[in-house]
Structures are given as structure tokens and as C-alpha cells.
Amino acid sequence: MTPSNVLVSGASGMIGTALLQFLSNQSIATVCLTRRHSRPEKREIHWDPYSALASEKSPAIPDSLGPLDAAIHLSGANVAGQPWTLEYRKKLRDSRVETTLSLGEMLISLPKPPKVLLCASAIGIYGSRGDEILTEESGPGTGFLAELCQEWESATRDVEAAGIRVVHLRFGVVLSRSGGMLNKLLPLFRAGLGGKLGNGRQWTSWVALPDLLRVVQFCLETESLRGAVNVVAPQPERNAEFTATLGKVLGKPTFLPVPATALKVVFGAMANETMLSSLRVLPVRLVEAGFRFEFEDLNSALRSQLSS
């Protein structure tokens, strides 16, 4: 299936912004759900997922926007946005689970529901697993992020029961100079203050943003894909190698390691489950379905993002 009209939520983030441009370049029209004042001329629809769920009402989709072929759900508060207080943990959950439930109700209620829903998830579902090789067949791990991701993915059950194909895009660390982890690291590394985190032995599973966008289109069009899909490059790296490669690409030294204890003091539980977490994840289902990565190794991926 090659979709011609796709509904997108969470389009204002780093991935969503790039995805809208990418789909436009592929001549795929998009309809965006937005929580701010909608702009019909921009093909936007106002949507409050929390009130919609409470009132069991869905936003109206004007006939002029045409029937939807697919939906892509990217909403979710930034996991590394601030320390994980009880209040922020609730925000992380609600912005993922509640919005997914609300969107699912909306899609099911449409006169002609889309054929496929791509829903963001994360490799954090596996929990920190040391050197263990993780595939889509691996079970979930433990910890806040793992439990959050499980609940997030479970929120699509009604959508699947309604006959809509659902793909859970389990994103790894997304490499883009316009946002995400790489964008936050660049000032330190360009100043020559970069270095490994903790002992540096933890695995980092990453994906270059251009490949991520191609994965999204591939999953839209490949009807055999459903359920979990690991959106990571086929060559994960240990943190020490990741930071050394970034320093080499920038022409900067990386001799200032950050002790694990310091990270834990500053960031608490978030440090253990993000910066110090070890996730050696492989994209088995993508490769088996015939997807080919443009950026398979970290060096080429970083150079592609930092070359200009």
C-alpha cells in the first residue's frame, strides 16, 4: 500500500517536523492533529486528546481533507526533559498512553478508518540488559521506562481489534543535529569537554534520522509488518566507542569521562534508565522484510549529520 493521505499527531517535534517534509517530498499529503489553534489552510485539526477521551468525542475531520489511508502517532513528552518526579512521570505516561487511547477511539469511530497505524514506542521497553543481543522477539525488561513502553503499546489493542494494522516503532537514539541527544552533546564535544558516560561499556543503539524517515515510509507500505519493529541501525556501539567516534568526526579530544555517580546524583533514576542503560538492539524484522539502511555504521551517520 502506498498511502496518499496520512494523519499525523506529534508533528511539532524533531521527528514529526522532519517527517512532514519527507512525506511531502514523496507526494504524500498529511493531516496534522494539533493542540494549538488549528490552521485549516495548513491541513491542521484542533485536538485535545485528554478532553476527547473524557468526553468520548472525537474531532471532526472535514470532508475536504479526504479519507485517511494511514495514521502516525508520535506524541509524547521528552523522556530527558527533566528529572523524573512523580508529577513528571505522570506527564510522561499520560502524553503517551492516554493520547494513544484517545487517538484509537478517534480512528475507530471514523466512517472509513485508516488501514494502518504507526505508533511511536522505544527500545527502552527491553530495559538495561548488558551485552545481551535484543530483537523484537526479546521480552520486556524492568524499570519505569520498560513498564511505560509496555503500557504504551498495549493502548492500541482496541485499534488492532478493529482490524487496523498496527506497527510499534521502537525508536533507538535518533541522530540529528537539529534535536535529540546528538544536539545536546555537540556544545560540550565541540568545546573539547566530551567523554564517555560511566565506564562506557553500555551499548547505544542508534539510528540516523534520514533512515528513520525511510523506515516510516517502509512500514506504511509493507503490509506484512505489524507489531514491534526495532528502528535502530544494525551496528550498535558501546558508549566509549560512540563518544570516541563523535570526537573524531568533530576533530576534538574525548578524555573527560563523566562518572556514573555524578550522573545519578544529578539525574536520579533517569540516569540509570537512559544515559547508563545498556541496550544492544538489532533491527531483525526490518532486515528480514527487505529494508536496507543507508547509514549502517556510526562514522558515516555522524558525518552525514555534521558535514555542513
Backbone bond lengths (Angstrom), bond angles and torsions (degrees), N, CA, C in turn:
res aa  C-N    CA-C-N  psi(-1)  N-CA   C-N-CA  omega(-1)  CA-C   N-CA-C  phi
1 M - - - 1.461 - - 1.516 110.15 -
2 T 1.303 116.66 127.98 1.455 121.81 172.36 1.516 107.74 -107.76
3 P 1.340 118.62 105.70 1.464 120.89 -176.17 1.518 111.49 -70.63
4 S 1.315 115.16 149.61 1.465 119.75 176.80 1.517 112.36 -115.80
5 N 1.348 117.72 -14.31 1.457 121.41 -178.59 1.526 108.43 -144.72
6 V 1.349 116.78 113.29 1.461 121.61 -171.13 1.524 110.17 -123.28
7 L 1.326 115.58 131.63 1.461 121.72 174.72 1.522 108.87 -86.17
8 V 1.347 117.06 133.69 1.463 121.52 -178.02 1.513 109.78 -128.92
9 S 1.324 116.83 129.57 1.461 121.46 170.84 1.522 108.19 -113.08
10 G 1.332 116.63 152.52 1.460 119.96 -177.09 1.511 112.59 71.80
11 A 1.333 116.28 33.09 1.463 120.64 -173.77 1.519 113.63 -79.05
12 S 1.331 117.87 -7.16 1.462 119.63 -176.41 1.525 113.10 -88.82
13 G 1.333 118.00 -8.39 1.459 121.29 -179.96 1.514 111.84 -79.74
14 M 1.337 115.42 -178.90 1.464 120.69 -178.19 1.525 111.68 -58.70
15 I 1.343 116.86 -49.34 1.459 119.73 -178.96 1.518 110.35 -68.92
16 G 1.339 117.09 -44.28 1.459 120.35 -177.26 1.510 112.95 -61.97
17 T 1.320 117.46 -42.45 1.466 121.46 179.41 1.521 111.07 -61.30
18 A 1.338 116.07 -45.88 1.465 120.03 179.06 1.526 111.15 -67.44
19 L 1.337 116.11 -35.62 1.463 119.51 -178.28 1.521 112.01 -66.66
20 L 1.324 117.23 -40.71 1.466 119.55 179.05 1.521 110.84 -58.85
21 Q 1.329 116.51 -43.85 1.461 119.74 179.33 1.524 111.03 -66.32
22 F 1.329 116.01 -40.48 1.465 120.76 -179.61 1.528 110.99 -62.94
23 L 1.336 117.00 -46.75 1.460 120.01 -179.85 1.519 111.36 -64.87
24 S 1.327 115.46 -37.58 1.468 119.03 177.16 1.525 110.58 -61.26
25 N 1.325 116.41 -39.95 1.469 120.44 178.72 1.522 111.77 -66.33
26 Q 1.340 116.32 -23.03 1.467 121.02 177.28 1.532 112.02 -92.52
27 S 1.329 116.31 8.97 1.473 123.36 -179.07 1.525 111.96 62.37
28 I 1.353 115.32 34.53 1.459 121.14 176.03 1.524 107.84 -106.76
29 A 1.324 116.91 119.67 1.463 121.42 -179.12 1.524 109.95 -75.78
30 T 1.321 116.21 147.60 1.464 120.86 179.48 1.526 110.53 -126.40
31 V 1.329 115.00 148.06 1.460 123.80 171.32 1.518 106.02 -119.42
32 C 1.328 117.86 123.07 1.462 121.30 -174.38 1.521 112.16 -104.38
33 L 1.327 115.47 133.38 1.458 120.96 170.55 1.521 107.80 -86.71
34 T 1.319 117.29 130.97 1.457 120.60 -177.91 1.525 110.38 -135.76
35 R 1.329 115.68 146.98 1.457 120.13 178.52 1.527 111.10 -92.35
36 R 1.325 116.69 -11.39 1.463 119.73 175.31 1.522 108.90 -88.16
37 H 1.324 116.10 -177.19 1.464 120.30 178.22 1.527 109.35 -61.26
38 S 1.300 116.92 125.17 1.465 120.39 -175.56 1.519 111.57 -75.29
39 R 1.324 114.34 153.06 1.464 122.19 176.87 1.528 107.57 -121.59
40 P 1.346 117.28 98.74 1.466 120.16 -176.77 1.528 112.96 -55.35
41 E 1.329 116.42 -35.01 1.462 118.84 -179.06 1.527 111.55 -66.61
42 K 1.343 116.78 -19.36 1.461 121.49 176.57 1.534 111.49 -97.51
43 R 1.327 116.30 10.86 1.468 122.71 -179.20 1.532 110.29 58.46
44 E 1.331 115.41 50.23 1.452 122.55 177.46 1.522 110.83 -113.61
45 I 1.341 115.30 149.37 1.463 122.20 177.37 1.520 107.80 -128.37
46 H 1.318 116.99 129.83 1.466 119.96 177.16 1.524 109.54 -68.82
47 W 1.354 115.04 136.38 1.471 120.60 -176.80 1.513 109.62 -148.91
48 D 1.313 116.10 123.74 1.456 121.60 171.35 1.512 106.88 -112.12
49 P 1.319 118.86 98.14 1.468 120.82 -172.68 1.516 113.99 -63.04
50 Y 1.327 117.01 -25.91 1.454 119.24 -177.59 1.525 111.00 -77.96
51 S 1.328 117.92 -46.03 1.459 119.30 178.25 1.522 110.85 -70.80
52 A 1.330 115.72 -32.23 1.468 118.97 179.00 1.521 110.29 -62.40
53 L 1.341 115.81 -40.39 1.465 119.06 -179.55 1.523 110.60 -69.20
54 A 1.324 116.37 -40.96 1.462 120.42 -177.62 1.515 112.44 -66.76
55 S 1.326 116.18 -37.56 1.464 120.23 -175.23 1.519 113.03 -95.31
56 E 1.358 115.52 -4.90 1.470 121.00 -178.34 1.523 111.33 57.83
57 K 1.343 114.54 35.20 1.462 119.82 175.50 1.521 108.95 -117.00
58 S 1.298 116.73 149.15 1.456 121.68 178.84 1.524 109.43 -117.23
59 P 1.337 117.42 148.49 1.456 119.32 176.63 1.521 110.74 -65.51
60 A 1.301 116.11 143.75 1.463 120.28 -179.63 1.526 109.87 -77.13
61 I 1.310 116.00 136.28 1.458 121.03 175.91 1.532 107.28 -103.30
62 P 1.321 117.95 112.25 1.469 120.67 -177.72 1.523 111.97 -56.55
63 D 1.315 115.73 141.80 1.462 120.35 178.70 1.518 111.84 -58.28
64 S 1.338 115.76 -27.90 1.459 120.07 -177.19 1.528 112.37 -64.60
65 L 1.331 116.70 -20.72 1.461 119.70 -179.68 1.528 112.42 -83.19
66 G 1.318 116.10 -10.70 1.454 120.45 175.53 1.508 113.71 80.23
67 P 1.334 118.57 166.49 1.470 122.46 179.87 1.526 111.00 -68.87
68 L 1.327 115.93 148.60 1.456 121.67 -178.88 1.523 110.60 -91.30
69 D 1.322 115.60 134.19 1.460 120.73 175.52 1.522 111.42 -90.71
70 A 1.335 115.81 -30.41 1.462 120.06 -174.06 1.521 109.46 -156.46
71 A 1.340 115.28 164.33 1.463 121.63 175.83 1.524 108.61 -135.50
72 I 1.339 115.93 143.65 1.464 122.29 178.30 1.519 107.48 -127.99
73 H 1.322 116.22 120.52 1.466 121.67 -175.27 1.525 109.50 -109.80
74 L 1.348 116.55 112.19 1.455 121.92 -175.69 1.523 113.20 -117.78
75 S 1.324 117.74 5.47 1.458 120.62 -174.20 1.530 111.76 -65.51
76 G 1.341 115.25 146.92 1.463 120.34 176.42 1.513 111.17 160.22
77 A 1.329 117.20 130.40 1.461 121.54 177.82 1.531 109.77 -64.40
78 N 1.330 115.66 152.50 1.457 122.67 -177.22 1.525 111.15 -64.60
79 V 1.331 116.46 120.34 1.470 121.03 -179.01 1.521 110.83 -60.28
80 A 1.334 117.16 -36.53 1.464 121.23 -179.37 1.523 111.63 -99.12
81 G 1.317 116.53 21.47 1.458 120.18 -176.09 1.514 113.77 -68.90
82 Q 1.323 117.47 -33.06 1.464 122.33 -179.97 1.521 108.67 -168.74
83 P 1.334 118.93 168.88 1.465 120.67 179.13 1.523 111.88 -56.08
84 W 1.317 115.20 151.21 1.464 120.62 -174.31 1.533 111.35 -84.35
85 T 1.292 116.75 72.15 1.457 119.83 170.38 1.519 108.40 -70.23
86 L 1.316 117.09 167.99 1.466 119.77 177.26 1.520 110.78 -58.43
87 E 1.336 116.19 -38.48 1.462 120.31 -179.96 1.523 111.09 -65.30
88 Y 1.347 115.97 -41.94 1.469 117.73 -178.15 1.527 111.46 -73.75
89 R 1.308 117.35 -32.70 1.471 119.49 174.93 1.534 110.22 -60.45
90 K 1.313 116.13 -40.56 1.471 119.79 177.27 1.528 110.51 -63.13
91 K 1.343 116.18 -39.99 1.459 119.63 179.00 1.523 110.75 -64.73
92 L 1.323 116.65 -41.60 1.461 120.46 177.94 1.524 110.75 -60.47
93 R 1.325 115.63 -42.78 1.465 119.25 -179.81 1.519 111.51 -68.31
94 D 1.322 117.35 -52.45 1.463 120.80 -176.08 1.523 111.71 -59.74
95 S 1.334 116.40 -39.94 1.464 119.95 -177.11 1.526 112.18 -69.29
96 R 1.315 116.99 -13.40 1.459 121.37 177.25 1.530 111.76 -108.37
97 V 1.309 116.20 -59.01 1.463 120.24 -173.50 1.523 111.70 -70.97
98 E 1.322 117.24 -50.93 1.462 119.78 -176.47 1.527 111.58 -65.67
99 T 1.328 117.48 -39.39 1.466 118.94 179.29 1.519 111.27 -68.06
100 T 1.335 117.04 -33.53 1.466 119.65 178.18 1.530 110.79 -68.25
101 L 1.332 116.51 -41.67 1.462 119.80 176.27 1.523 111.00 -61.35
102 S 1.330 116.03 -43.30 1.459 120.70 -179.08 1.518 111.76 -64.78
103 L 1.328 116.20 -44.88 1.462 119.73 178.62 1.523 110.45 -63.38
104 G 1.327 116.51 -39.76 1.457 119.48 178.64 1.513 112.05 -59.49
105 E 1.344 117.24 -44.15 1.469 120.74 177.01 1.517 110.92 -59.01
106 M 1.323 115.55 -41.26 1.459 120.40 -179.21 1.527 111.14 -63.26
107 L 1.340 116.71 -47.26 1.464 120.36 -177.17 1.516 111.66 -64.44
108 I 1.332 116.38 -42.66 1.459 120.44 -179.14 1.526 111.62 -64.19
109 S 1.346 116.33 -32.02 1.462 120.39 -176.39 1.523 113.57 -79.23
110 L 1.325 117.88 -10.46 1.469 120.38 -178.08 1.533 110.24 -67.39
111 P 1.338 117.10 145.35 1.474 119.69 177.17 1.524 112.05 -55.84
112 K 1.338 115.49 -36.73 1.459 120.48 176.94 1.528 107.85 -131.96
113 P 1.327 118.22 91.67 1.466 121.02 -178.34 1.529 111.57 -62.70
114 P 1.337 116.96 154.04 1.470 119.91 175.98 1.522 110.71 -66.70
115 K 1.327 115.77 160.69 1.456 120.29 -178.74 1.521 113.07 -80.53
116 V 1.336 116.70 -22.66 1.452 119.17 -175.01 1.524 110.49 -145.91
117 L 1.341 115.09 144.30 1.461 122.97 172.11 1.516 107.85 -122.98
118 L 1.337 115.90 121.54 1.452 121.26 170.72 1.519 107.30 -98.43
119 C 1.318 116.55 120.33 1.461 121.12 -176.01 1.523 109.87 -117.93
120 A 1.329 115.94 126.92 1.460 120.05 179.09 1.522 110.79 -61.31
121 S 1.311 115.10 144.88 1.456 123.13 171.84 1.526 105.68 -148.04
122 A 1.307 118.65 -161.26 1.459 120.45 -177.88 1.516 110.71 -153.76
123 I 1.332 115.68 153.09 1.462 119.87 177.82 1.522 111.00 -69.36
124 G 1.322 117.27 -7.79 1.455 120.77 173.92 1.516 112.91 -58.42
125 I 1.331 117.19 -14.55 1.462 121.46 178.84 1.529 111.15 -62.08
126 Y 1.344 117.09 -24.06 1.465 119.87 -177.10 1.529 112.70 -82.54
127 G 1.342 117.08 -15.69 1.454 119.43 -175.92 1.523 110.91 69.33
128 S 1.314 117.23 165.82 1.461 121.20 -179.75 1.525 109.24 -70.17
129 R 1.362 116.54 123.22 1.476 119.81 -171.48 1.536 112.35 -129.04
130 G 1.335 118.38 21.16 1.458 119.89 176.35 1.514 112.28 62.70
131 D 1.340 116.73 -128.55 1.470 121.80 -177.13 1.530 112.71 -92.35
132 E 1.314 118.36 2.05 1.463 121.27 -178.16 1.530 110.96 -61.89
133 I 1.318 116.54 131.91 1.464 121.18 176.33 1.522 108.43 -78.89
134 L 1.329 116.19 126.98 1.458 121.67 -173.91 1.522 110.50 -114.31
135 T 1.331 115.62 131.55 1.459 122.27 175.31 1.528 108.38 -124.99
136 E 1.313 115.45 -179.10 1.461 119.59 178.52 1.526 112.37 -63.38
137 E 1.318 117.00 -17.63 1.461 121.01 178.55 1.524 112.01 -84.04
138 S 1.326 117.90 -11.42 1.463 121.22 -179.75 1.520 110.18 -71.12
139 G 1.299 116.30 143.45 1.455 120.78 179.25 1.518 111.97 -74.79
140 P 1.316 116.63 166.76 1.470 120.57 178.71 1.521 111.01 -70.19
141 G 1.340 114.44 157.42 1.448 120.32 178.37 1.515 111.19 -98.88
142 T 1.315 115.03 -157.61 1.462 120.89 -179.67 1.521 109.91 -119.24
143 G 1.325 115.81 164.19 1.455 121.00 -179.08 1.516 111.23 113.50
144 F 1.311 116.20 168.89 1.456 121.11 -176.46 1.524 112.03 -60.61
145 L 1.339 117.36 -48.40 1.461 119.70 -177.27 1.518 111.72 -64.13
146 A 1.313 117.00 -41.94 1.465 120.20 179.90 1.522 110.83 -61.41
147 E 1.323 115.94 -44.10 1.470 119.73 179.41 1.528 111.16 -67.92
148 L 1.331 116.59 -38.40 1.462 120.49 178.04 1.526 110.75 -62.05
149 C 1.322 116.89 -45.81 1.463 120.44 -179.34 1.531 111.84 -64.43
150 Q 1.327 116.63 -37.49 1.462 119.03 177.39 1.529 110.91 -62.25
151 E 1.320 115.96 -44.80 1.464 119.44 179.60 1.520 110.77 -66.46
152 W 1.321 116.42 -37.31 1.465 123.10 178.99 1.521 110.27 -60.30
153 E 1.326 116.42 -48.93 1.463 119.83 -179.12 1.524 111.61 -68.82
154 S 1.328 117.04 -34.44 1.462 120.53 179.55 1.525 112.49 -67.24
155 A 1.336 116.83 -19.83 1.460 121.10 -177.70 1.530 112.63 -69.30
156 T 1.334 117.99 -7.00 1.465 120.87 179.24 1.531 112.74 -97.87
157 R 1.327 117.44 7.21 1.473 119.44 -174.45 1.520 112.80 -58.54
158 D 1.327 117.26 -41.95 1.461 119.77 -179.44 1.522 110.96 -65.60
159 V 1.325 116.11 -34.40 1.470 120.35 178.12 1.525 109.87 -64.76
160 E 1.315 116.34 -45.50 1.467 120.16 177.99 1.519 111.05 -63.50
161 A 1.335 116.70 -40.20 1.467 120.58 179.68 1.520 111.51 -63.74
162 A 1.322 117.07 -26.12 1.468 121.74 179.09 1.520 112.06 -81.32
163 G 1.329 116.96 -0.10 1.461 120.39 176.30 1.511 115.06 93.53
164 I 1.320 118.05 9.43 1.463 121.82 178.26 1.530 108.64 -89.25
165 R 1.313 117.36 130.45 1.464 121.41 176.81 1.533 109.16 -68.16
166 V 1.321 116.85 128.77 1.462 121.56 -178.12 1.522 109.70 -118.77
167 V 1.333 115.74 131.46 1.461 122.18 174.87 1.523 107.93 -120.38
168 H 1.339 116.14 126.66 1.461 121.08 176.47 1.524 108.27 -95.95
169 L 1.323 116.43 108.86 1.460 122.25 -178.39 1.531 108.55 -82.23
170 R 1.320 116.32 100.16 1.461 120.37 -179.30 1.530 109.19 -86.20
171 F 1.336 114.86 91.71 1.454 121.02 -175.89 1.526 111.40 -73.27
172 G 1.337 114.97 139.07 1.453 121.13 167.48 1.515 108.88 -91.58
173 V 1.329 117.01 -160.42 1.466 121.62 176.79 1.524 108.37 -69.05
174 V 1.316 116.45 120.02 1.466 121.51 -176.58 1.520 109.26 -90.25
175 L 1.333 116.45 123.49 1.460 121.07 -179.03 1.525 110.17 -92.03
176 S 1.332 115.52 111.36 1.461 122.50 176.90 1.514 107.47 -153.95
177 R 1.319 116.57 133.55 1.465 118.76 178.56 1.524 111.98 -74.47
178 S 1.329 116.81 -9.29 1.462 120.11 -178.50 1.520 112.90 -88.49
179 G 1.336 117.76 -4.65 1.463 119.76 -179.17 1.508 111.25 176.63
180 G 1.320 116.00 -177.01 1.452 121.24 177.31 1.518 113.16 73.18
181 M 1.334 115.74 -163.76 1.454 122.05 -174.05 1.518 112.86 -60.98
182 L 1.338 117.20 -44.53 1.463 120.91 -177.21 1.522 110.84 -60.01
183 N 1.305 116.70 -43.90 1.457 121.22 179.41 1.528 111.57 -59.77
184 K 1.342 117.00 -36.11 1.466 120.89 -179.75 1.523 111.82 -75.08
185 L 1.333 116.76 -30.08 1.456 120.45 -178.88 1.524 113.10 -78.36
186 L 1.318 117.41 -29.40 1.464 120.87 -170.90 1.522 114.37 -55.69
187 P 1.342 121.04 -46.17 1.471 118.82 -179.20 1.526 112.89 -57.36
188 L 1.343 117.29 -43.73 1.458 120.80 179.73 1.523 111.65 -65.35
189 F 1.318 116.92 -45.79 1.458 120.32 -177.05 1.528 111.58 -69.25
190 R 1.325 117.31 -36.92 1.465 119.68 178.02 1.523 111.58 -67.92
191 A 1.331 115.87 -23.95 1.469 120.43 177.04 1.527 111.72 -87.29
192 G 1.342 117.27 1.87 1.448 121.25 -179.47 1.509 113.77 76.21
193 L 1.345 116.63 22.05 1.467 121.20 -176.37 1.525 112.29 -110.87
194 G 1.321 116.85 16.17 1.457 120.03 -177.72 1.515 112.78 -85.76
195 G 1.320 115.36 161.51 1.457 120.71 177.59 1.513 111.09 -179.61
196 K 1.308 116.44 173.10 1.460 121.21 -178.04 1.526 110.52 -67.20
197 L 1.325 114.97 157.11 1.460 121.86 177.84 1.525 108.51 -100.56
198 G 1.328 116.05 126.03 1.453 119.33 -177.29 1.515 110.39 62.37
199 N 1.339 116.39 -137.00 1.470 119.34 179.81 1.525 112.58 -82.49
200 G 1.333 116.59 -6.47 1.462 120.60 175.93 1.510 115.00 75.94
201 R 1.330 118.17 3.63 1.463 120.61 -177.25 1.526 113.12 -86.05
202 Q 1.317 117.81 -11.52 1.456 120.60 -178.70 1.535 110.71 -69.50
203 W 1.331 114.70 142.18 1.466 120.94 -178.12 1.529 111.06 -82.23
204 T 1.326 115.15 138.50 1.463 122.22 174.73 1.527 108.49 -114.20
205 S 1.315 116.60 119.38 1.466 121.53 177.43 1.517 107.53 -102.00
206 W 1.305 116.68 119.88 1.459 123.08 -167.97 1.527 110.53 -126.95
207 V 1.323 115.45 167.96 1.460 121.37 172.78 1.526 108.21 -151.86
208 A 1.313 116.99 137.56 1.458 121.17 176.45 1.530 108.97 -73.78
209 L 1.318 116.60 140.09 1.465 120.25 -177.14 1.530 113.23 -54.90
210 P 1.331 121.06 -42.18 1.476 119.10 178.40 1.524 112.55 -59.32
211 D 1.326 117.62 -38.42 1.467 119.66 177.62 1.521 110.77 -69.23
212 L 1.319 117.46 -38.75 1.467 120.16 177.44 1.529 110.75 -57.17
213 L 1.318 116.87 -43.92 1.463 120.29 -179.30 1.526 110.87 -64.15
214 R 1.317 116.49 -38.58 1.462 120.61 177.49 1.530 110.77 -67.55
215 V 1.338 116.82 -34.78 1.468 120.65 176.31 1.520 110.37 -62.27
216 V 1.324 117.08 -42.74 1.466 120.87 179.39 1.525 110.22 -58.06
217 Q 1.324 117.19 -48.67 1.458 120.01 179.09 1.528 110.85 -63.14
218 F 1.326 116.78 -40.40 1.472 121.54 179.39 1.523 110.80 -60.75
219 C 1.323 116.51 -42.49 1.467 120.05 -179.74 1.526 111.54 -70.13
220 L 1.323 117.52 -32.94 1.459 120.14 175.43 1.521 110.90 -62.80
221 E 1.315 116.06 -39.28 1.462 121.10 -171.53 1.522 114.19 -92.35
222 T 1.340 118.49 -17.10 1.463 121.73 -174.91 1.525 109.50 -98.59
223 E 1.305 116.45 98.78 1.456 121.19 -172.56 1.521 113.53 -68.98
224 S 1.330 117.46 -16.47 1.466 119.74 179.12 1.525 112.19 -77.51
225 L 1.333 117.27 -15.63 1.459 120.49 -179.09 1.520 110.88 -86.32
226 R 1.301 116.00 127.05 1.455 122.40 174.77 1.526 108.69 -155.68
227 G 1.307 116.57 159.38 1.457 120.16 -177.10 1.517 111.02 77.98
228 A 1.327 116.15 -150.85 1.463 121.54 -174.22 1.524 111.89 -72.14
229 V 1.336 115.90 136.52 1.462 122.98 173.86 1.533 107.43 -136.73
230 N 1.323 116.66 118.50 1.459 120.73 178.66 1.527 109.91 -76.76
231 V 1.323 116.49 116.91 1.469 121.15 -179.78 1.526 107.46 -98.73
232 V 1.317 114.97 78.90 1.462 123.43 -179.86 1.523 108.12 -143.03
233 A 1.323 116.38 153.49 1.460 120.85 174.63 1.527 109.51 -69.67
234 P 1.335 117.55 159.60 1.474 120.04 -175.12 1.529 114.62 -77.34
235 Q 1.353 118.03 -0.50 1.458 119.73 -178.46 1.533 110.86 -127.73
236 P 1.345 117.96 81.91 1.460 119.64 175.10 1.524 110.09 -64.33
237 E 1.330 116.34 157.65 1.461 121.17 -178.94 1.521 110.15 -129.26
238 R 1.323 115.86 149.93 1.453 119.21 171.00 1.530 108.62 -68.86
239 N 1.325 116.45 153.47 1.461 119.95 -176.98 1.527 111.99 -57.99
240 A 1.334 117.84 -38.75 1.462 120.57 179.89 1.525 111.00 -61.27
241 E 1.330 116.71 -41.32 1.458 120.68 178.72 1.525 110.70 -71.32
242 F 1.327 116.43 -37.53 1.465 120.73 178.61 1.527 109.96 -59.56
243 T 1.342 116.55 -50.53 1.464 119.50 -177.22 1.531 111.37 -67.95
244 A 1.349 117.19 -35.61 1.462 120.03 178.22 1.525 110.82 -65.29
245 T 1.331 116.45 -40.45 1.459 120.24 179.39 1.519 111.20 -66.83
246 L 1.329 117.19 -41.90 1.459 120.45 177.10 1.530 110.79 -60.89
247 G 1.333 116.87 -43.16 1.455 119.93 177.76 1.522 111.88 -62.69
248 K 1.324 116.83 -40.28 1.465 120.81 179.48 1.523 111.02 -64.03
249 V 1.325 116.71 -43.65 1.462 120.30 179.78 1.529 110.86 -62.29
250 L 1.338 116.16 -37.06 1.466 120.86 -179.38 1.523 112.52 -85.92
251 G 1.321 117.62 -10.01 1.444 120.89 -177.21 1.516 112.80 70.58
252 K 1.348 116.08 35.70 1.454 121.44 -177.15 1.533 110.97 -127.20
253 P 1.334 117.10 150.95 1.466 119.77 177.20 1.521 111.32 -72.45
254 T 1.328 115.57 156.52 1.480 120.53 178.98 1.527 109.01 -134.51
255 F 1.323 116.11 60.35 1.464 120.23 -174.52 1.528 113.12 -108.70
256 L 1.329 118.30 13.96 1.457 120.38 -178.77 1.527 110.76 -113.26
257 P 1.331 117.89 81.92 1.466 120.12 -179.73 1.525 111.29 -67.32
258 V 1.327 115.09 151.71 1.459 121.16 177.18 1.518 107.58 -104.24
259 P 1.326 119.26 115.83 1.471 120.97 -177.57 1.528 111.84 -61.48
260 A 1.315 115.64 143.18 1.467 120.45 179.39 1.524 111.29 -59.34
261 T 1.333 116.04 -37.82 1.466 118.69 -178.92 1.525 111.49 -62.01
262 A 1.333 116.79 -37.50 1.462 119.98 179.44 1.526 110.71 -66.28
263 L 1.325 116.58 -40.75 1.465 120.35 178.38 1.522 110.98 -62.96
264 K 1.328 116.12 -40.69 1.465 120.37 -178.75 1.525 111.24 -67.91
265 V 1.334 116.43 -37.18 1.463 120.05 178.63 1.518 110.73 -65.46
266 V 1.333 116.99 -42.43 1.465 121.33 -176.09 1.526 111.90 -77.89
267 F 1.339 117.06 -43.64 1.463 120.82 -170.70 1.528 114.63 -108.97
268 G 1.322 118.58 -9.31 1.447 120.59 178.52 1.515 112.86 64.01
269 A 1.333 115.93 -139.07 1.463 121.98 -176.46 1.520 112.51 -60.42
270 M 1.339 116.84 -29.93 1.461 119.56 -179.79 1.520 111.23 -59.06
271 A 1.335 118.51 -36.43 1.463 121.57 -179.58 1.521 111.03 -62.27
272 N 1.334 117.25 -45.76 1.462 121.12 -179.16 1.514 112.24 -61.87
273 E 1.337 117.40 -37.11 1.461 120.45 -172.32 1.527 113.81 -97.01
274 T 1.334 117.09 -2.42 1.466 119.73 177.52 1.520 110.45 -126.70
275 M 1.322 118.66 -74.58 1.462 122.56 -173.25 1.523 113.50 -65.18
276 L 1.325 117.26 -34.72 1.469 121.12 -176.48 1.522 112.73 -104.04
277 S 1.306 117.00 -0.96 1.463 121.42 -178.53 1.525 110.60 -72.92
278 S 1.316 116.57 141.12 1.462 121.75 -179.20 1.526 110.06 -109.81
279 L 1.325 116.06 113.86 1.462 121.78 -176.49 1.531 109.12 -132.59
280 R 1.311 115.13 104.78 1.469 122.24 -179.56 1.532 108.11 -101.81
281 V 1.324 114.89 83.93 1.465 121.62 -168.75 1.526 110.95 -107.38
282 L 1.331 116.16 139.08 1.465 121.89 178.93 1.527 110.85 -117.05
283 P 1.352 117.67 146.96 1.472 122.07 -178.15 1.526 112.29 -89.84
284 V 1.312 117.38 60.68 1.464 121.21 -170.79 1.528 111.89 -60.78
285 R 1.322 117.60 -47.45 1.467 119.47 -175.12 1.529 111.97 -66.25
286 L 1.304 117.54 -36.53 1.465 119.73 177.39 1.527 110.83 -64.19
287 V 1.317 116.03 -46.97 1.462 120.18 -178.58 1.521 110.75 -63.64
288 E 1.329 116.55 -43.21 1.469 119.94 179.84 1.529 111.71 -64.90
289 A 1.326 116.94 -29.15 1.468 120.70 179.73 1.522 112.24 -82.67
290 G 1.327 117.23 -5.21 1.461 120.40 175.47 1.510 115.75 103.50
291 F 1.332 118.46 7.89 1.464 119.55 179.17 1.521 109.65 -74.83
292 R 1.340 115.57 140.51 1.458 121.08 178.02 1.524 109.28 -121.74
293 F 1.317 115.97 124.74 1.456 121.26 -179.41 1.529 110.21 -77.36
294 E 1.321 115.97 140.07 1.458 120.94 173.28 1.530 109.96 -79.45
295 F 1.353 115.56 -35.25 1.461 120.86 -178.38 1.530 108.63 -118.57
296 E 1.344 115.29 94.86 1.456 120.23 -177.50 1.519 112.44 -91.53
297 D 1.333 117.49 -26.39 1.460 120.25 -178.49 1.523 109.86 -113.36
298 L 1.331 115.31 152.56 1.461 121.85 -173.32 1.519 112.22 -64.06
299 N 1.322 117.59 -39.12 1.457 120.67 -177.48 1.529 111.24 -58.93
300 S 1.333 116.61 -49.19 1.468 119.55 -178.83 1.519 111.30 -67.33
301 A 1.342 116.83 -35.33 1.468 120.00 179.41 1.522 110.79 -64.39
302 L 1.334 116.46 -46.43 1.471 119.53 -179.20 1.523 110.97 -66.47
303 R 1.313 117.30 -41.10 1.465 119.40 179.43 1.527 111.37 -63.91
304 S 1.328 116.79 -33.92 1.471 119.69 179.27 1.529 111.38 -65.78
305 Q 1.337 116.45 -32.34 1.462 120.41 -178.34 1.522 112.52 -87.15
306 L 1.325 117.33 -22.25 1.466 120.08 -172.65 1.526 113.55 -115.80
307 S 1.331 117.18 8.37 1.463 120.39 -174.41 1.518 113.69 -74.83
308 S 1.353 117.34 -20.57 1.479 117.63 -177.07 1.517 109.14 -135.58
